[in-house]
Amino acid sequence: MNEYRKATLEDLNCLWEYNIAINPNDPRWIKWKDTYINYNKTGEAVTFTVIVDNIPVGEGTLLFSSECSAINGRTNLADNSTIANINALRIRKKHEGKGYISTLVKLMEDYAAQNGYKCLTIGVDAKETRNLAIYLHWGYNEFVTSEVEDGELVLYYAKNSVSFGMAKMASNSIVGFPRFVTRFARKFSWMVNTTVCRRSMRTATRSKKAPCRGGNPGRAKTKKLTKSVLPLLYHGIGGTARSNLCPK
């Protein structure tokens, strides 16, 4: 029997110990464990989890405060009032493609709406076309901003509370998505890499590489991109797809 719920302290410890175990050569995960558990204690964030056979196998965190390290003061991503950010979406490899994450995101959307949040944001590496298509498909299709973080172009999208809980329960696979969504995601990534990245990466502020974008808990030094080409690409999709998952 599967269960979706707010993570208990025991759940959080289990989730983070697993993350630390699969990243043995990256000491940042130990620090992130303390940081995110503290966010849950102070109310700056709430983590939700998927329980399968009494084991937490997936997670997602709602960041409310702009002071959270992954938000880094960007109030257009989270402002502790009406805007929150979906962060650190992860699922164990053997449980991918079963719809657990999409169901968890619906729970997170419902929780946000019940607590007065009108908008949720989510970020994705532009090159992660699979995640890009998933998030667009969930309804995160309002372009917010673009940043270069850790040398990677990151796209941020938003979803209005009117649409919370209305997204189709997409699996963690691009298979079965409308064909144009898949084509758009792939073409979009290619266009970004060939038109924007070459110009922007030269001046991007770089920092230590973090393991996951939609789930990057680390503080990334960011640099806004010039919005010359990107808006034409974003707004040409008519609000049908979405992006960002970080299933690792």
RAWO-V146596 format. One record per pair of residues at least 24 apart in sequence whose ideal C-beta (glycine too) atoms are under 8 Angstrom apart, sorted by the first residue. I is the first residue (numbers start at 0). J is the second residue. D is the distance in Angstrom with one decimal. If there is no record, write none. Layout:
i=[I;I]
j=[J;J]
d=[D;D]
//
This chain:
i=[1;1;1;1;2;2;3;3;3;3;3;3;3;4;4;4;5;5;5;5;5;6;6;6;6;6;6;8;8;10;10;10;10;11;11;11;11;12;13;13;14;14;14;14;17;18;22;25;27;27;27;28;31;31;34;34;35;35;35;38;38;38;43;43;44;45;46;47;47;47;47;48;49;49;49;49;49;49;51;51;56;56;56;56;57;57;57;57;57;57;57;58;58;58;58;58;59;59;59;59;59;59;59;59;59;60;60;60;61;61;61;61;61;61;62;63;68;68;68;69;69;69;69;69;71;71;71;73;73;75;75;75;75;76;76;76;76;76;77;80;81;81;81;81;82;82;82;82;82;82;83;83;83;83;83;84;84;84;84;85;85;85;85;85;86;86;86;86;87;87;87;87;87;87;88;88;88;88;88;88;89;89;89;89;89;90;90;92;95;95;95;96;96;96;97;97;98;98;98;98;99;100;100;100;101;101;101;101;101;101;101;102;104;104;105;105;105;108;108;108;108;108;109;109;111;111;112;112;112;116;117;117;118;118;118;118;119;119;119;119;120;120;120;120;121;121;121;121;121;121;121;121;122;122;122;122;122;122;122;123;123;123;123;123;123;123;123;123;124;124;124;124;124;125;125;125;125;125;125;125;125;125;126;126;126;126;126;127;127;127;127;127;128;128;128;128;128;129;129;129;129;130;130;130;130;130;130;131;131;131;131;131;131;131;132;132;132;132;132;132;132;132;132;133;133;133;133;133;133;133;133;134;134;134;134;134;134;135;135;135;135;135;135;135;136;136;136;136;136;136;136;136;136;137;137;137;137;138;138;138;138;139;139;139;140;140;140;140;140;141;142;142;142;142;144;145;145;145;145;146;146;146;146;146;147;147;147;147;147;147;147;148;148;148;148;148;148;149;149;149;149;149;149;149;150;150;150;150;151;152;152;152;152;152;152;153;154;154;154;154;156;156;156;158;166;171;171;176;177;177;179;180;180;183;183;184;184;187;190;190;191;191;194;195;195;195;198;199;199;210;211;211;212;212;213;213;213;214;214;215]
j=[49;50;51;99;49;50;47;48;49;50;102;103;106;47;48;50;45;46;47;48;110;39;46;47;48;55;58;36;39;46;48;50;55;35;36;39;46;36;54;55;46;48;55;58;91;89;210;210;207;209;217;210;216;217;68;216;60;87;216;62;64;67;67;79;86;110;87;103;106;107;110;103;90;94;99;100;102;103;94;99;90;91;94;99;89;90;91;94;99;100;103;87;88;89;90;103;85;86;87;88;89;100;103;104;107;85;86;87;85;86;107;110;111;119;86;116;216;217;218;215;216;217;218;219;218;219;221;144;221;120;143;144;155;120;122;143;144;155;120;115;115;116;117;118;116;117;118;119;120;157;111;116;118;119;120;119;120;121;122;119;120;121;213;243;213;214;215;216;211;213;214;215;216;245;213;214;243;244;245;246;211;214;245;246;247;171;246;247;171;172;246;170;171;172;170;171;168;169;170;171;171;171;244;246;133;137;166;168;169;170;171;168;137;166;164;166;168;158;160;163;164;166;163;164;160;163;160;163;164;160;159;160;157;158;159;160;157;158;160;163;155;156;157;158;155;156;157;158;213;241;242;243;153;154;155;156;212;213;243;153;154;156;212;213;242;243;244;245;151;152;153;154;212;151;152;153;154;187;188;191;192;196;151;152;188;191;192;188;212;242;243;244;173;184;185;187;188;172;173;184;244;213;242;243;244;245;246;184;187;188;240;241;242;243;173;176;180;181;183;184;240;241;242;169;171;173;176;241;242;243;244;213;240;241;242;243;244;180;184;236;239;240;241;242;166;167;169;176;177;180;239;240;241;166;167;169;241;162;165;166;241;241;242;243;236;238;239;240;241;238;229;230;233;234;223;223;224;226;229;219;221;222;223;224;199;200;203;204;221;222;224;206;212;215;219;220;221;205;206;207;208;209;215;219;200;203;205;208;212;191;195;196;199;200;224;212;229;233;242;243;241;242;243;241;241;244;246;240;239;240;239;239;240;236;240;240;242;232;228;232;229;232;228;224;228;229;225;224;225;247;245;247;243;245;243;244;245;245;247;245]
d=[6.6;6.5;5.4;7.3;7.6;4.1;6.8;7.5;5.8;7.5;6.0;5.7;5.0;6.9;6.5;6.9;6.1;7.3;5.8;7.9;7.7;7.1;4.2;6.3;4.4;7.0;6.8;7.3;7.9;7.7;5.0;7.7;4.7;7.3;5.2;6.4;6.1;7.6;7.3;5.1;7.6;6.4;5.1;5.2;7.6;7.4;6.4;6.8;7.6;7.4;6.1;8.0;4.4;6.8;6.6;6.8;6.6;7.3;6.1;7.4;7.8;6.3;5.8;7.7;7.7;6.9;7.6;5.7;5.7;5.5;7.4;7.7;7.1;7.6;4.6;7.7;7.6;5.5;6.5;7.6;6.5;4.7;5.0;7.3;6.4;3.9;6.8;6.4;5.0;6.0;6.1;6.4;7.4;5.4;7.9;7.8;6.2;7.5;6.5;4.6;7.7;7.1;5.2;6.4;5.6;7.7;4.9;4.5;6.4;7.5;5.5;6.9;6.1;7.8;5.0;7.9;6.7;6.4;4.0;6.0;5.5;7.1;7.1;7.6;5.6;6.9;6.7;7.7;7.9;7.5;5.8;6.3;8.0;4.8;7.7;7.0;7.9;6.3;7.0;8.0;7.0;5.9;4.5;6.2;6.8;7.3;4.8;7.6;6.5;7.8;5.4;4.9;7.7;5.6;7.5;7.1;4.9;7.0;7.8;5.7;7.2;4.6;7.3;7.7;7.0;6.4;7.7;7.0;7.3;7.5;3.9;7.8;5.8;7.3;5.2;5.5;7.6;5.6;4.9;7.2;7.2;5.4;6.3;6.8;6.5;6.7;5.3;7.9;4.9;7.7;5.5;5.3;5.1;4.9;6.8;7.5;5.6;7.6;4.9;7.4;7.7;5.5;6.5;6.7;8.0;6.9;7.4;4.9;5.1;6.7;7.3;6.3;6.4;7.6;5.5;7.0;7.2;7.6;8.0;3.8;5.3;8.0;6.6;5.5;7.3;6.8;5.1;4.8;7.4;6.6;6.8;4.6;5.3;7.0;5.9;6.5;6.7;5.2;7.8;7.4;5.7;6.9;4.8;8.0;7.1;5.9;7.8;7.7;6.3;7.9;7.6;4.4;5.2;6.8;4.7;7.8;5.9;5.9;5.9;6.9;5.6;7.7;6.0;5.8;4.4;3.5;7.4;7.9;5.1;7.1;5.9;7.9;4.6;7.5;4.3;7.0;5.5;7.6;5.8;4.6;7.4;7.8;7.2;7.5;5.5;7.8;6.8;8.0;7.0;7.6;7.7;7.8;7.9;4.0;5.2;7.3;4.6;7.9;5.0;7.5;7.5;6.6;5.7;5.2;4.0;6.6;7.6;4.7;7.0;7.1;7.8;7.9;3.2;6.9;5.2;5.6;5.0;5.9;7.7;4.1;5.9;7.7;6.4;5.9;6.9;7.0;7.9;6.9;6.5;7.2;4.9;7.9;7.8;3.8;3.4;3.8;6.5;6.3;7.4;6.9;6.9;2.5;3.1;5.0;7.3;6.9;4.9;5.8;7.9;6.2;7.9;5.4;5.4;4.2;7.8;6.4;4.6;4.9;6.9;4.5;5.6;3.9;6.6;6.6;6.6;4.3;6.8;6.2;5.2;7.3;7.6;6.8;3.9;6.8;6.8;7.3;4.7;7.3;5.5;7.9;4.2;6.7;6.2;7.0;5.7;6.7;3.6;6.9;6.7;5.0;6.5;7.5;7.5;7.4;3.9;7.6;5.3;6.7;5.7;7.2;5.1;5.8;7.8;5.6;6.6;5.9;5.1;7.6;7.1;6.0;6.6;5.6;6.9;7.8;7.2;5.9;7.9;7.8;6.7;8.0;6.3;6.3;7.0;7.5;7.8;6.5;5.3;7.8;7.3;7.8;8.0;6.9;4.4;6.0;6.5;7.2;7.2;5.7;7.7;6.2;7.5;7.3;5.2;6.5;5.6;6.4;7.9;5.1;7.5;7.2;4.6;5.9;7.4;6.0;4.4;5.8;3.5;3.9;7.7;7.8]
//
